[in-house]
Amino acid sequence: MKRFLLLVLMLVVMGMIAACGSDETSQEGGGAAEGAGAEGEAEFEPSGPLDWTIAFGPGGGNDVMARSMIKIIEQYELYPESIVPENREGGSGAVGWGYLMGKAGSDSDISTTSGSFITTPLQSDPGWTYEDFTHVALMATDDMFLVVPGDSEFETLEDFIEHAKANRLNFGGIGVANVDRMIVATFAEEAGVENYEYIPYDDTGLQLADMLAGTLDAVVSNPGDVLGQLEAGELKALAFSGQERLPGQFEEIPTFIESGLDVNISMPRGVILPPDVPDEVREYWIDTMKQIAETPEWKEYIEKNHLSEYILYGDDFSNYLEETVSTFEEILTELGVIG
């Protein structure tokens, strides 16, 4: 009997020891997991000045966007260090974004994009493509109006299409491989307009002068570039290339899509970082862009510059860029602009 009780006692003690050991192991494992979680959630803390590359000269759309963002960041203290904007223009963005390309892994460099971020590497080899960079956010798109002389007979896009099918027309736009030309080509294909010529310009002023002189029948233009002429009645807009109507003073202008034409080609205005930037840095800037997008100052910038507020973050922005590049490449190849 004593031996039996002793055996039972020994089994109980051994069970208690095993339980304690298991509990300690569990606690150690939990601590390790918590430690790993804390390490995985480490946040980026800026430790030096931010170099903001502007791939175009002062006063242009890219420059205005970048400096507007910087002003908001400083006003709301969204970045604890100084921000230094640098205009690194040349080669339709090739120089500026080439500089950013050379800053792989840097947590103190940033840049803003425009249509040339896509079209430049499609036409030449600047040493980078959109895929090389770390994509933060799409903050807006630059969409276009199809405009005609203010005293023209056309009151609607349908009127213009009917006329264009029966007559040879001259369309004007900026550049050979720009959004302007792609919109004209896509519109013509969708509307069944075959007899036309696209005339590229380097200067908006000369283009509008030719329009008012009767050399051009229609022009594809950024709303801001024709604002004065639209307000004065010298020009009239028949359609807008955005997904939705432009709010504000131009909200009566219908989209091509409303007329049953699949014409939705835009210039992406976004934010990128150098290649191979740590995830926590990307997340820091995604969060910063979310805060910027909610400020009244940003909404004022969008309205003042007649942009479409179209916002995508992180991988969604990457997917948008991939789809846009594919569309641009297909259109420009069909036009014979790229091989």
C-alpha positions as CSV (number, residue, x, y, z in Angstrom):
1,M,0.0,0.0,0.0
2,K,2.8,2.4,0.9
3,R,4.5,1.6,-2.4
4,F,1.3,2.3,-4.2
5,L,0.9,5.7,-2.5
6,L,4.5,6.5,-3.2
7,L,4.1,5.7,-6.9
8,V,0.9,7.9,-7.1
9,L,2.7,10.7,-5.4
10,M,5.7,10.5,-7.8
11,L,3.3,10.6,-10.8
12,V,1.6,13.7,-9.4
13,V,4.9,15.5,-8.9
14,M,6.1,14.5,-12.3
15,G,2.9,15.8,-13.8
16,M,3.3,19.1,-12.0
17,I,6.9,19.5,-13.2
18,A,5.8,18.8,-16.8
19,A,3.0,21.3,-16.6
20,C,5.3,24.0,-15.3
21,G,7.8,23.3,-18.0
22,S,5.1,23.5,-20.6
23,D,3.8,26.8,-19.2
24,E,7.3,28.2,-19.2
25,T,7.8,27.1,-22.8
26,S,4.5,28.6,-23.7
27,Q,5.4,31.9,-22.1
28,E,8.8,31.9,-23.8
29,G,7.1,31.2,-27.1
30,G,4.6,34.0,-26.5
31,G,7.3,36.4,-25.7
32,A,9.2,35.5,-28.8
33,A,6.0,36.0,-30.9
34,E,5.3,39.3,-29.3
35,G,8.8,40.4,-29.9
36,A,8.6,39.4,-33.6
37,G,5.3,41.3,-33.9
38,A,6.8,44.4,-32.3
39,E,9.8,44.2,-34.6
40,G,7.6,43.6,-37.7
41,E,5.5,46.7,-36.8
42,A,8.6,49.0,-36.4
43,E,7.7,52.4,-37.8
44,F,9.9,54.6,-39.9
45,E,11.3,57.7,-38.3
46,P,12.8,60.3,-40.6
47,S,16.2,61.3,-39.5
48,G,17.3,63.8,-42.1
49,P,16.3,66.3,-44.8
50,L,14.0,65.1,-47.6
51,D,15.2,65.6,-51.2
52,W,12.2,66.1,-53.4
53,T,13.0,65.6,-57.1
54,I,10.8,67.7,-59.5
55,A,11.5,66.2,-63.0
56,F,10.5,69.4,-64.8
57,G,11.2,73.1,-64.6
58,P,9.6,75.7,-62.3
59,G,6.0,76.7,-62.9
60,G,4.9,73.6,-64.7
61,G,2.2,71.2,-63.5
62,N,4.6,68.8,-61.9
63,D,6.4,71.6,-60.1
64,V,3.1,73.1,-58.9
65,M,1.9,69.8,-57.6
66,A,5.1,69.0,-55.7
67,R,5.4,72.5,-54.1
68,S,1.7,72.4,-53.1
69,M,2.3,69.1,-51.3
70,I,5.4,70.4,-49.6
71,K,3.5,73.4,-48.4
72,I,0.7,71.2,-46.9
73,I,3.3,68.8,-45.3
74,E,5.0,71.7,-43.6
75,Q,1.8,73.4,-42.6
76,Y,0.5,70.3,-40.9
77,E,3.9,69.1,-39.7
78,L,3.6,65.8,-41.4
79,Y,7.4,65.4,-41.8
80,P,9.7,66.3,-38.9
81,E,12.8,67.3,-41.0
82,S,13.3,69.9,-43.7
83,I,12.2,69.3,-47.3
84,V,14.4,70.5,-50.2
85,P,12.7,70.7,-53.6
86,E,15.0,70.3,-56.5
87,N,14.1,71.0,-60.2
88,R,16.0,68.4,-62.2
89,E,14.5,68.9,-65.6
90,G,15.6,67.5,-68.9
91,G,14.7,64.8,-71.4
92,S,10.9,64.8,-70.6
93,G,11.6,63.6,-67.1
94,A,14.4,61.3,-68.0
95,V,17.0,63.3,-66.0
96,G,14.9,63.8,-62.8
97,W,13.6,60.3,-62.5
98,G,17.0,59.0,-63.6
99,Y,18.4,60.7,-60.6
100,L,15.8,59.1,-58.3
101,M,16.6,55.7,-59.9
102,G,20.2,56.1,-58.7
103,K,19.0,56.6,-55.1
104,A,18.0,52.9,-54.6
105,G,17.1,52.1,-51.0
106,S,17.2,55.8,-49.9
107,D,14.6,56.8,-47.3
108,S,15.1,60.5,-47.8
109,D,14.2,60.9,-51.5
110,I,10.9,61.3,-53.2
111,S,9.3,62.5,-56.5
112,T,6.0,63.3,-58.2
113,T,4.9,61.8,-61.5
114,S,3.1,63.0,-64.7
115,G,2.3,61.6,-68.1
116,S,6.0,61.6,-69.2
117,F,6.7,59.1,-66.4
118,I,5.0,56.6,-68.7
119,T,5.6,58.0,-72.2
120,T,9.3,58.8,-71.9
121,P,10.5,55.1,-71.4
122,L,8.1,54.0,-74.1
123,Q,9.8,56.2,-76.7
124,S,13.4,55.7,-75.6
125,D,15.6,54.0,-73.1
126,P,16.3,56.4,-70.2
127,G,17.6,53.6,-68.0
128,W,14.4,53.1,-66.0
129,T,10.7,52.2,-66.4
130,Y,7.8,52.8,-64.0
131,E,8.3,49.3,-62.6
132,D,11.7,50.2,-61.1
133,F,10.3,52.6,-58.6
134,T,8.4,52.2,-55.3
135,H,4.9,53.3,-55.9
136,V,3.2,55.3,-53.1
137,A,0.0,56.9,-54.3
138,L,-2.0,58.2,-57.3
139,M,-3.3,61.6,-56.0
140,A,-5.1,62.9,-59.1
141,T,-5.4,62.6,-62.9
142,D,-4.9,65.3,-65.6
143,D,-7.8,64.9,-68.0
144,M,-8.5,66.8,-71.2
145,F,-11.2,68.7,-73.0
146,L,-12.1,68.4,-76.7
147,V,-12.6,72.1,-77.7
148,V,-13.8,73.9,-80.8
149,P,-14.1,77.6,-81.7
150,G,-16.7,79.4,-79.7
151,D,-18.6,80.5,-82.8
152,S,-18.7,77.1,-84.4
153,E,-22.0,75.4,-85.3
154,F,-21.4,72.5,-82.9
155,E,-23.4,72.5,-79.7
156,T,-22.8,68.9,-78.8
157,L,-20.3,66.1,-79.3
158,E,-22.8,64.3,-81.5
159,D,-23.0,67.4,-83.8
160,F,-19.3,67.4,-84.1
161,I,-19.1,63.6,-84.9
162,E,-21.7,63.9,-87.6
163,H,-19.7,66.7,-89.2
164,A,-16.4,64.9,-88.8
165,K,-17.7,61.8,-90.6
166,A,-18.5,63.9,-93.7
167,N,-15.6,66.3,-93.7
168,R,-11.8,66.2,-93.3
169,L,-10.8,67.8,-90.0
170,N,-7.6,69.1,-88.4
171,F,-7.0,68.3,-84.7
172,G,-4.3,70.0,-82.7
173,G,-2.5,68.7,-79.6
174,I,0.7,69.0,-77.7
175,G,3.4,66.5,-78.7
176,V,3.7,63.5,-81.0
177,A,3.5,60.8,-78.3
178,N,1.4,62.6,-75.7
179,V,-2.0,62.0,-74.2
180,D,-3.4,64.6,-76.6
181,R,-2.7,62.5,-79.6
182,M,-3.9,59.3,-78.0
183,I,-7.2,60.9,-77.1
184,V,-7.7,62.1,-80.7
185,A,-6.8,58.6,-82.1
186,T,-9.1,56.8,-79.6
187,F,-11.9,59.3,-80.2
188,A,-11.7,58.9,-83.9
189,E,-11.7,55.1,-83.7
190,E,-14.6,55.0,-81.3
191,A,-16.7,57.6,-83.2
192,G,-15.9,56.1,-86.7
193,V,-14.1,59.2,-87.9
194,E,-11.6,58.3,-90.6
195,N,-10.7,61.4,-92.5
196,Y,-8.6,63.6,-90.2
197,E,-5.1,64.9,-89.4
198,Y,-3.4,65.3,-86.1
199,I,-1.1,68.3,-86.0
200,P,1.4,68.3,-83.1
201,Y,2.5,71.5,-81.4
202,D,5.2,72.4,-78.9
203,D,3.5,75.5,-77.6
204,T,-0.1,75.8,-76.3
205,G,-0.2,79.5,-77.3
206,L,0.5,78.9,-80.9
207,Q,-1.9,76.0,-81.0
208,L,-4.8,78.1,-79.7
209,A,-3.8,81.0,-82.0
210,D,-4.2,78.6,-85.0
211,M,-7.5,77.4,-83.6
212,L,-8.9,80.9,-83.4
213,A,-7.5,81.7,-86.9
214,G,-9.4,78.7,-88.4
215,T,-6.4,76.5,-89.1
216,L,-7.6,73.9,-86.6
217,D,-11.1,72.5,-86.3
218,A,-10.6,71.1,-82.8
219,V,-8.0,70.9,-80.1
220,V,-7.4,68.5,-77.2
221,S,-6.3,70.6,-74.2
222,N,-5.9,70.7,-70.5
223,P,-8.7,72.7,-68.9
224,G,-6.3,75.1,-67.3
225,D,-4.7,75.9,-70.6
226,V,-7.9,77.1,-72.2
227,L,-9.7,78.5,-69.1
228,G,-9.5,82.1,-70.2
229,Q,-10.8,81.4,-73.8
230,L,-13.6,79.2,-72.4
231,E,-14.7,81.9,-70.0
232,A,-14.5,84.6,-72.8
233,G,-16.6,82.4,-75.2
234,E,-13.8,82.2,-77.7
235,L,-13.8,78.4,-77.3
236,K,-16.3,75.8,-76.3
237,A,-15.7,72.4,-74.8
238,L,-17.7,69.5,-76.2
239,A,-16.4,66.6,-74.1
240,F,-14.1,65.6,-71.2
241,S,-11.8,62.6,-71.1
242,G,-12.1,61.9,-67.4
243,Q,-14.1,59.0,-65.9
244,E,-16.5,61.5,-64.4
245,R,-17.4,65.1,-65.1
246,L,-15.1,67.8,-63.9
247,P,-16.8,69.4,-60.8
248,G,-17.1,73.1,-60.4
249,Q,-17.5,75.6,-63.3
250,F,-17.2,72.9,-66.0
251,E,-19.6,70.3,-64.6
252,E,-22.0,70.8,-67.5
253,I,-19.4,69.4,-69.9
254,P,-20.2,65.7,-70.5
255,T,-17.6,62.9,-70.6
256,F,-16.8,61.0,-73.8
257,I,-18.1,57.9,-71.9
258,E,-21.5,59.5,-71.4
259,S,-21.7,59.7,-75.2
260,G,-21.0,56.0,-75.5
261,L,-17.3,56.4,-76.5
262,D,-14.7,54.5,-74.5
263,V,-12.3,57.5,-74.3
264,N,-10.7,57.7,-70.9
265,I,-7.0,58.5,-71.2
266,S,-5.4,60.4,-68.4
267,M,-2.0,61.6,-67.1
268,P,-1.3,60.2,-63.6
269,R,-0.2,62.6,-61.0
270,G,1.3,60.5,-58.3
271,V,4.1,60.0,-55.8
272,I,7.0,57.6,-56.0
273,L,10.1,56.7,-54.1
274,P,13.4,55.2,-55.3
275,P,13.8,51.5,-56.0
276,D,14.1,49.0,-53.1
277,V,12.9,51.3,-50.4
278,P,11.9,49.4,-47.1
279,D,8.2,48.7,-46.7
280,E,8.0,50.8,-43.5
281,V,9.2,53.8,-45.5
282,R,6.6,53.2,-48.2
283,E,3.8,52.8,-45.5
284,Y,5.0,56.1,-43.9
285,W,4.4,57.9,-47.1
286,I,1.2,56.2,-47.9
287,D,-0.1,57.3,-44.6
288,T,1.2,60.8,-45.2
289,M,-0.5,61.0,-48.6
290,K,-3.8,59.9,-47.0
291,Q,-3.5,62.8,-44.6
292,I,-2.7,65.3,-47.4
293,A,-5.7,64.1,-49.4
294,E,-8.1,65.0,-46.5
295,T,-6.9,68.6,-46.1
296,P,-8.9,71.5,-47.5
297,E,-5.7,72.9,-49.0
298,W,-5.3,69.8,-51.2
299,K,-8.9,69.9,-52.3
300,E,-8.4,73.6,-53.2
301,Y,-5.3,72.6,-55.2
302,I,-7.3,70.0,-57.1
303,E,-10.2,72.4,-57.9
304,K,-7.9,75.4,-58.8
305,N,-5.8,73.3,-61.2
306,H,-8.9,71.5,-62.7
307,L,-7.7,68.0,-61.9
308,S,-9.8,64.9,-61.3
309,E,-9.5,63.6,-57.8
310,Y,-8.7,60.0,-58.4
311,I,-6.8,58.4,-55.4
312,L,-5.1,55.0,-55.2
313,Y,-2.5,53.8,-52.7
314,G,0.4,51.3,-52.8
315,D,-0.3,48.2,-54.9
316,D,-3.5,49.7,-56.3
317,F,-1.4,52.5,-57.8
318,S,1.0,49.9,-59.2
319,N,-1.8,48.1,-60.9
320,Y,-3.1,51.3,-62.3
321,L,0.3,52.2,-63.7
322,E,0.6,48.7,-65.3
323,E,-2.8,49.0,-67.0
324,T,-2.1,52.6,-68.2
325,V,1.3,51.7,-69.6
326,S,-0.3,48.8,-71.5
327,T,-2.9,51.1,-72.9
328,F,-0.5,53.8,-73.9
329,E,1.9,51.2,-75.5
330,E,-0.9,49.7,-77.5
331,I,-2.2,53.0,-78.9
332,L,1.3,54.4,-79.7
333,T,2.3,51.2,-81.4
334,E,-0.8,51.3,-83.6
335,L,-0.1,54.9,-84.5
336,G,3.5,54.0,-85.5
337,V,5.0,56.3,-82.9
338,I,6.9,53.5,-81.2
339,G,8.1,50.2,-82.7
